[in-house]
């Protein structure tokens, strides 16, 4: 069979089942000119039916030697490779960016459907809340540590939360929506809030102008009555104070009209507001200081043990000396 040469016009067309009944543009004239169009056994039945392809015969290479034949396959399996070796043209198209997301959606549907995972099937939006928060913080840790492997993994875990919530939402009796509606809403938002990119709007020359324009368009879209409407009140307190101060500042509220005073709450708000209005992110700044302190505590404890002392036996002065000596910002 390997000595056979296929007729002119014979081809192997590689398709991606995840994209449905989609043929590469270059394959269309070959399909139109073929005497017969067959589907590889590995092709999904739905795709084979939609593309109108017949079941692949055992002697497909021999058939292609006497008349132009097109074999539609998901990959270069044994028969497709034999056709290629006999001179058949191979036509394919690279999967578009994001095609792997289709697999992720399919896996999530399988886990949630009857016969899938019992734990996944029991979850709802409320039960999943803790995992969304945990995964977001683990992603922040990966970013802070500069760990590319962890970053890729944690991004996947955050994506899982989006897919999971969208799959749960699709089952809602009164107001169902799924991942496609979520993605469509995001696309609409991105396009409408970047008119300088997607429409004939005046160019924006810097990121601060774009940020202000984004907030203006968001205010118009959502018809908000207050400058602080839409601020996520469940976020960490320092980040919440910073966001409220930022919104208030853009609305023209002066810094001295914001909470301040000697009590802990107002003093913390004033510190967060002052940092944000000065262009710093107080949540990141405080997190960095906290992580540095944790590192210095560990270093001080190690130093104490190396000197034969138990950390629990250290005096206040010894703690001060050890922590000062282990400062990373000295």
C-alpha positions as CSV (number, residue, x, y, z in Angstrom):
1,X,0.0,0.0,0.0
2,X,2.9,2.3,0.7
3,X,3.9,2.1,-3.0
4,X,0.6,3.5,-4.2
5,X,0.4,7.1,-5.2
6,X,-2.9,9.0,-4.7
7,X,-4.8,10.8,-7.4
8,X,-4.3,14.5,-7.8
9,X,-6.7,16.4,-5.5
10,X,-6.6,13.8,-2.7
11,X,-6.1,15.3,0.7
12,X,-6.1,14.9,4.4
13,X,-8.0,17.7,6.1
14,X,-7.2,18.1,9.8
15,X,-10.0,19.7,11.9
16,X,-10.5,20.5,15.6
17,X,-13.5,18.8,17.0
18,X,-13.7,21.5,19.7
19,X,-14.6,24.1,17.0
20,X,-17.5,22.1,15.7
21,X,-18.1,21.7,12.0
22,X,-15.4,24.0,10.9
23,X,-13.2,23.3,7.9
24,X,-10.0,25.3,7.1
25,X,-10.7,27.7,4.2
26,X,-7.9,26.0,2.1
27,X,-9.8,22.7,2.3
28,X,-13.0,23.9,0.6
29,X,-11.8,23.6,-3.1
30,X,-10.4,20.1,-2.3
31,X,-13.7,19.0,-0.7
32,X,-15.7,20.3,-3.7
33,X,-13.4,18.5,-6.2
34,X,-13.2,15.2,-4.4
35,X,-15.1,12.2,-5.6
36,X,-15.6,11.0,-2.0
37,X,-15.2,12.7,1.4
38,X,-14.6,10.3,4.3
39,X,-14.3,10.8,8.1
40,X,-11.6,9.3,10.2
41,X,-13.0,6.9,12.9
42,X,-11.4,9.2,15.5
43,X,-13.6,12.2,14.4
44,X,-16.5,13.0,16.7
45,X,-19.8,11.6,15.3
46,X,-21.5,15.0,15.5
47,X,-18.7,16.6,13.5
48,X,-18.8,13.8,10.9
49,X,-22.5,14.1,10.5
50,X,-22.4,17.9,10.2
51,X,-19.6,17.8,7.6
52,X,-21.5,15.2,5.6
53,X,-18.6,12.8,5.5
54,X,-19.0,9.1,4.9
55,X,-17.4,6.5,7.2
56,X,-13.8,5.8,6.3
57,X,-13.4,2.6,4.2
58,X,-10.6,0.1,5.1
59,X,-8.9,0.6,1.7
60,X,-9.0,4.5,1.7
61,X,-5.5,4.8,0.3
62,X,-6.3,2.4,-2.5
63,X,-9.4,4.3,-3.3
64,X,-7.4,7.5,-3.4
65,X,-5.0,6.0,-5.9
66,X,-7.8,5.9,-8.6
67,X,-9.9,9.0,-7.7
68,X,-9.5,12.2,-5.7
69,X,-10.5,11.4,-2.1
70,X,-10.6,13.7,1.0
71,X,-10.2,12.2,4.5
72,X,-11.3,14.5,7.3
73,X,-9.5,13.6,10.5
74,X,-8.8,15.1,13.9
75,X,-5.1,14.1,13.7
76,X,-2.6,12.3,11.6
77,X,-3.6,8.8,12.6
78,X,-2.3,5.7,10.7
79,X,-4.6,6.0,7.7
80,X,-4.1,9.8,7.4
81,X,-0.4,9.3,7.6
82,X,-0.5,6.6,4.9
83,X,-2.4,9.0,2.6
84,X,0.1,11.7,3.3
85,X,3.0,9.3,2.6
86,X,1.3,8.4,-0.7
87,X,1.3,12.1,-1.8
88,X,-2.0,13.4,-0.4
89,X,-2.0,17.1,0.5
90,X,-2.4,17.8,4.2
91,X,-4.5,20.8,5.0
92,X,-5.1,22.2,8.5
93,X,-5.3,25.3,10.5
94,X,-3.9,26.1,13.9
95,X,-6.5,26.3,16.7
96,X,-7.2,29.9,17.6
97,X,-6.0,31.2,20.9
98,X,-8.4,30.2,23.6
99,X,-9.3,26.8,22.0
100,X,-8.2,25.0,25.2
101,X,-10.8,26.9,27.1
102,X,-13.4,24.8,25.2
103,X,-11.9,21.7,26.8
104,X,-12.0,23.3,30.2
105,X,-15.7,24.1,29.7
106,X,-16.4,20.5,28.6
107,X,-14.6,19.0,31.6
108,X,-16.5,21.3,34.0
109,X,-19.8,20.2,32.4
110,X,-18.8,16.6,32.7
111,X,-18.0,17.0,36.4
112,X,-21.2,18.8,37.2
113,X,-23.5,16.5,35.1
114,X,-25.1,13.2,36.2
115,X,-22.4,10.5,36.4
116,X,-19.8,13.1,37.2
117,X,-18.3,14.1,40.5
118,X,-20.7,14.0,43.5
119,X,-18.9,16.8,45.3
120,X,-18.9,19.1,42.3
121,X,-22.6,18.4,41.9
122,X,-23.4,19.5,45.4
123,X,-21.8,22.9,45.2
124,X,-23.6,26.2,44.8
125,X,-22.5,29.9,44.6
126,X,-22.4,30.2,48.4
127,X,-20.4,27.0,49.1
128,X,-17.8,28.1,46.4
129,X,-17.2,31.5,47.9
130,X,-14.4,30.4,50.2
131,X,-12.5,28.8,47.3
132,X,-12.7,31.9,45.1
133,X,-11.1,33.9,47.9
134,X,-8.5,31.3,48.7
135,X,-7.5,30.9,45.0
136,X,-7.2,34.6,44.5
137,X,-4.8,35.0,47.5
138,X,-2.8,32.0,46.3
139,X,-2.5,33.8,42.9
140,X,-1.3,36.9,44.7
141,X,1.3,34.9,46.5
142,X,2.6,33.4,43.2
143,X,2.8,36.9,41.7
144,X,4.7,38.2,44.8
145,X,7.1,35.3,44.7
146,X,7.7,35.6,40.9
147,X,7.1,31.9,40.6
148,X,6.1,31.3,37.0
149,X,5.1,27.7,37.5
150,X,2.9,28.5,40.4
151,X,1.5,31.6,38.5
152,X,0.4,29.3,35.6
153,X,-1.2,26.9,38.0
154,X,-2.9,29.5,40.2
155,X,-4.3,31.3,37.1
156,X,-5.9,27.9,36.2
157,X,-7.4,27.6,39.7
158,X,-8.9,31.1,39.4
159,X,-10.3,30.2,36.0
160,X,-11.8,27.0,37.5
161,X,-13.8,29.2,39.8
162,X,-15.2,31.2,36.9
163,X,-16.1,28.1,35.0
164,X,-17.6,26.5,38.1
165,X,-19.8,29.5,39.0
166,X,-20.9,29.9,35.3
167,X,-21.9,26.2,35.2
168,X,-23.9,26.5,38.4
169,X,-25.5,29.7,37.0
170,X,-26.6,27.8,33.9
171,X,-28.8,25.5,36.1
172,X,-30.7,28.4,37.7
173,X,-34.4,27.8,37.1
174,X,-35.6,31.4,36.8
175,X,-32.6,33.2,35.4
176,X,-30.1,30.8,33.8
177,X,-26.9,32.0,32.1
178,X,-23.7,30.2,31.2
179,X,-20.1,30.8,30.3
180,X,-21.0,32.2,26.8
181,X,-23.1,34.9,28.4
182,X,-20.4,35.7,30.8
183,X,-17.8,36.0,28.0
184,X,-20.2,38.0,25.8
185,X,-20.8,40.4,28.6
186,X,-17.1,40.8,29.2
187,X,-16.5,41.5,25.4
188,X,-19.3,44.0,25.3
189,X,-17.8,45.8,28.4
190,X,-14.3,45.9,27.0
191,X,-15.4,47.2,23.6
192,X,-17.7,49.8,25.0
193,X,-15.2,51.1,27.5
194,X,-12.4,51.4,24.9
195,X,-14.0,53.5,22.2
196,X,-10.6,54.9,21.3
197,X,-9.6,51.4,20.3
198,X,-12.8,49.9,18.8
199,X,-14.6,53.0,17.6
200,X,-13.9,56.4,16.1
201,X,-13.2,58.2,19.4
202,X,-10.5,60.6,20.3
203,X,-7.1,58.9,21.1
204,X,-6.1,58.5,24.7
205,X,-2.5,59.2,25.3
206,X,-1.8,57.9,28.8
207,X,-3.1,55.3,31.3
208,X,-4.5,57.8,33.8
209,X,-6.7,59.5,31.2
210,X,-7.9,56.0,30.2
211,X,-8.6,55.1,33.8
212,X,-10.7,58.3,34.3
213,X,-12.5,57.6,31.0
214,X,-13.2,54.0,32.1
215,X,-14.8,55.3,35.3
216,X,-16.9,57.9,33.4
217,X,-18.2,55.2,31.0
218,X,-18.9,52.8,33.8
219,X,-20.9,55.5,35.6
220,X,-22.9,56.1,32.5
221,X,-23.6,52.4,31.7
222,X,-24.6,51.5,35.2
223,X,-26.5,54.8,35.9
224,X,-25.0,55.1,39.3
225,X,-26.2,57.8,41.6
226,X,-23.2,57.9,43.9
227,X,-19.4,58.1,43.3
228,X,-19.0,55.1,45.7
229,X,-21.7,52.9,44.1
230,X,-20.3,49.6,42.9
231,X,-17.3,49.5,45.3
232,X,-17.0,45.9,46.6
233,X,-17.6,46.2,50.3
234,X,-16.4,42.7,51.0
235,X,-12.8,43.4,50.1
236,X,-10.1,43.7,52.8
237,X,-10.5,46.8,54.9
238,X,-7.3,48.6,53.8
239,X,-8.1,48.0,50.1
240,X,-11.7,49.1,50.8
241,X,-10.6,52.4,52.4
242,X,-8.2,53.0,49.5
243,X,-10.9,52.4,46.9
244,X,-13.4,54.7,48.6
245,X,-10.8,57.4,49.0
246,X,-9.9,57.1,45.3
247,X,-13.5,57.3,44.2
248,X,-14.2,60.2,46.6
249,X,-11.1,62.1,45.4
250,X,-12.2,61.8,41.8
251,X,-15.6,63.1,42.8
252,X,-14.0,66.2,44.1
253,X,-14.2,65.4,47.8
254,X,-11.1,66.8,49.5
255,X,-8.8,64.6,51.6
256,X,-9.4,66.6,54.8
257,X,-13.2,65.8,54.5
258,X,-12.5,62.0,54.7
259,X,-12.3,60.0,57.9
260,X,-9.4,60.9,60.1
261,X,-8.6,61.2,63.8
262,X,-6.8,59.5,66.7
263,X,-9.0,56.5,67.1
264,X,-7.8,53.3,65.3
265,X,-10.4,53.2,62.6
266,X,-10.3,56.8,61.4
267,X,-6.5,56.8,61.7
268,X,-6.2,53.7,59.6
269,X,-8.6,55.0,57.0
270,X,-6.6,58.3,56.8
271,X,-3.4,56.4,56.3
272,X,-4.9,54.3,53.6
273,X,-6.5,57.3,51.9
274,X,-3.3,59.3,52.1
275,X,-1.3,56.5,50.4
276,X,-3.8,55.9,47.7
277,X,-4.2,59.6,46.8
278,X,-0.4,59.8,46.7
279,X,-0.3,57.0,44.1
280,X,0.6,54.1,46.3
281,X,-1.5,50.9,46.9
282,X,-1.7,50.7,50.7
283,X,-2.9,47.1,50.6
284,X,0.3,46.0,48.7
285,X,2.4,48.3,50.9
286,X,1.0,46.8,54.1
287,X,1.2,43.3,52.8
288,X,4.9,43.8,51.8
289,X,5.7,45.2,55.3
290,X,3.8,42.3,56.9
291,X,5.7,39.7,54.8
292,X,9.0,41.4,55.6
293,X,8.2,41.3,59.3
294,X,7.3,37.6,59.1
295,X,10.6,36.9,57.4
296,X,12.5,38.8,60.1
297,X,10.7,36.9,62.9
298,X,11.8,33.6,61.3
299,X,15.3,34.9,60.9
300,X,15.4,36.0,64.6
301,X,14.1,32.7,65.8
302,X,16.8,30.9,63.8
303,X,19.5,33.1,65.2
304,X,18.2,32.5,68.7
305,X,18.3,28.7,68.2
306,X,21.7,28.8,66.7
307,X,23.0,30.6,69.8
308,X,21.4,28.0,72.0
309,X,18.4,30.0,73.1
310,X,14.7,29.0,72.7
311,X,12.7,31.8,71.1
312,X,10.2,31.5,74.0
313,X,12.9,32.5,76.5
314,X,14.0,35.7,74.7
315,X,13.6,38.9,76.6
316,X,12.0,42.0,75.0
317,X,15.4,43.6,74.5
318,X,16.8,40.4,72.9
319,X,13.9,40.4,70.5
320,X,14.5,44.0,69.6
321,X,18.2,43.3,68.9
322,X,17.5,40.2,66.8
323,X,14.7,41.8,64.8
324,X,16.7,45.0,64.2
325,X,19.7,42.9,63.1
326,X,17.5,40.9,60.6
327,X,15.9,43.9,58.9
328,X,15.8,43.5,55.1
329,X,15.3,47.2,54.5
330,X,18.3,48.4,56.5
